[in-house]
Amino acid sequence: MYQEARQKLDKNDFESAIKKLESLQSRYPYGRYAQQAQLDLAYAYYRQDEPESAISAADTFIKQYPNNPHVDYAYYVKGLANFNPGIGNLSLTVGEDPSERDPQSEHDSFDAFKDLVTRFPSSKYAPDARLRMQYLLDSLAKYEIHVAKYYLRRGADVAAVNRAKEVLTEYPDSPSVEDALQVLVKGYGILGLNKLRDDAQRVLSMNFPRAAVTPGKLNDRSR
């Protein structure tokens, strides 16, 4: 049964592989192939574009077989199943509020990859996990900037400032720091908080001299 399941996996017939792996687990839950079948099942669900099932299968493997030499792969599959590369590049329809998009899966993906690189820093999956973690951080920061700029355009200046501050706090190494500082300069300027505006302008000018917001554009909501 396991060999048949592996043949289906090798042929990218994931639907059939899932059925055979599930049947194998049901009939031989304590057999010699039970652990590998559970790990293969997580992978098959991921490739079948069933992220919730993939995550559940990976979590089951991690809980039941924490000392398995391949448990690092379960964390990796869990991270992949949650990985969504689109959150930072939102394509919005007119009037759509980007804050209604839920970035939870990106946070969950980051946490799974973080568990992997923390627990198994020498894992062969760790280098790719670290790259994906950095991508996710940059993507989540960009998402916050989308929301902040949307709030600026809608006149929700306090909310925009708070989103920009979150980028500086949570994603200080992200390329979106420049945009966050620009939002702060404009937001504080509109709110009449001149000292805070000048402080943000000074930091922006020191670190991104060509991107400084000129005073005449502080009240312009078109950008």
Secondary structure, DSSP 8 states (H G I E B T S, - for coil): -HHHHHHHHHTT-HHHHHHHHHHHHHH-TTSTTHHHHHHHHHHHHHHTT-HHHHHHHHHHHHHH-TT-TTHHHHHHHHHHHH--TTTTS----TT--GGGS--HHHHHHHHHHHHHHHH-TT-TTHHHHHHHHHHHHHHHHHHHHHHHHHHHHHT-HHHHHHHHHHHHHH-TTSTTHHHHHHHHHHHHHHHT-HHHHHHHHHHHHHH-GGG---GGGTT-TT-
